[in-house]
Amino acid sequence: MNKRMGSDFDEFLESEGLLSEVEAVAVKRVIAYQLAQLMKEKKLTKTAMAQRMRTSRSALDRLLDPSNPAVTLQTMDRAARILGKRLRIELS
């Protein structure tokens, strides 16, 4: 009998010790997507956005790369504020 039968995917990831990592990657992907969409709406090029953030274009590329988890909260917050948004982090 399959002991996983009826369990959900989150339970599987938790049992494999992967849930936190998968959730962190998912959050980063959503933030990267939202920032890219806001830049598109505001017609901001990557070069212009990097200049407003006072950072390099390559640093902005890392921020917008959904698979790159090595981005600080400070960088995400700065990008959000430049685009007229607030970064909100909460524990649940």
C-alpha positions in Angstrom: 0.0 0.0 0.0 1.3 3.4 -0.9 1.8 5.5 2.3 1.7 8.7 0.2 -1.7 8.0 -1.2 -4.0 10.9 -0.3 -1.2 13.1 0.9 -0.6 16.5 -0.7 2.5 17.8 -2.4 3.5 20.1 0.4 3.5 17.1 2.8 5.7 15.2 0.4 8.2 18.2 0.1 8.2 18.5 3.9 9.0 14.9 4.3 11.8 15.2 1.9 13.2 18.3 3.6 12.6 20.4 0.5 9.5 22.5 1.4 11.4 25.6 2.7 13.7 25.7 -0.3 10.9 25.2 -2.8 8.8 28.0 -1.2 11.8 30.4 -1.2 12.4 29.8 -4.9 8.7 30.3 -5.6 8.6 33.6 -3.8 11.7 34.8 -5.6 10.1 33.9 -9.0 7.0 35.8 -8.1 8.9 38.9 -7.0 11.1 38.8 -10.1 8.0 38.5 -12.4 6.2 41.3 -10.6 9.2 43.6 -10.8 9.6 42.8 -14.5 5.9 43.5 -15.2 6.0 46.8 -13.3 9.1 47.9 -15.3 7.3 47.0 -18.5 4.2 49.0 -17.4 6.3 52.0 -16.6 8.3 51.6 -19.8 11.6 51.4 -17.8 14.5 49.7 -19.5 16.9 47.6 -17.4 19.6 50.3 -17.9 17.3 53.0 -16.6 16.1 50.9 -13.7 19.7 50.1 -12.7 20.6 53.8 -12.8 17.6 54.6 -10.6 18.6 51.9 -8.2 22.2 53.1 -8.3 23.5 49.7 -9.1 24.9 47.8 -12.1 22.9 46.3 -14.9 24.3 42.9 -14.0 23.0 43.3 -10.4 19.6 44.1 -11.8 19.8 41.0 -14.0 20.4 38.9 -10.9 17.4 40.5 -9.2 15.2 39.7 -12.2 16.5 36.2 -12.7 13.9 34.0 -11.1 16.4 31.2 -10.6 18.9 33.3 -8.7 18.1 33.2 -5.0 21.1 35.3 -4.0 19.4 38.7 -3.7 19.1 40.8 -0.6 15.9 42.1 0.9 17.4 45.6 0.7 17.8 45.2 -3.1 14.3 43.9 -3.6 12.9 46.7 -1.4 14.8 49.4 -3.3 13.5 48.1 -6.6 10.0 48.0 -5.3 10.1 51.5 -4.0 11.5 52.9 -7.3 8.5 51.3 -9.0 6.1 52.9 -6.5 5.5 49.7 -4.4 6.4 48.4 -1.0 8.0 45.1 -0.3 6.1 43.3 2.5 7.5 40.2 4.2 5.5 38.4 6.8 5.8 35.3 8.9 2.9 32.9 9.0 
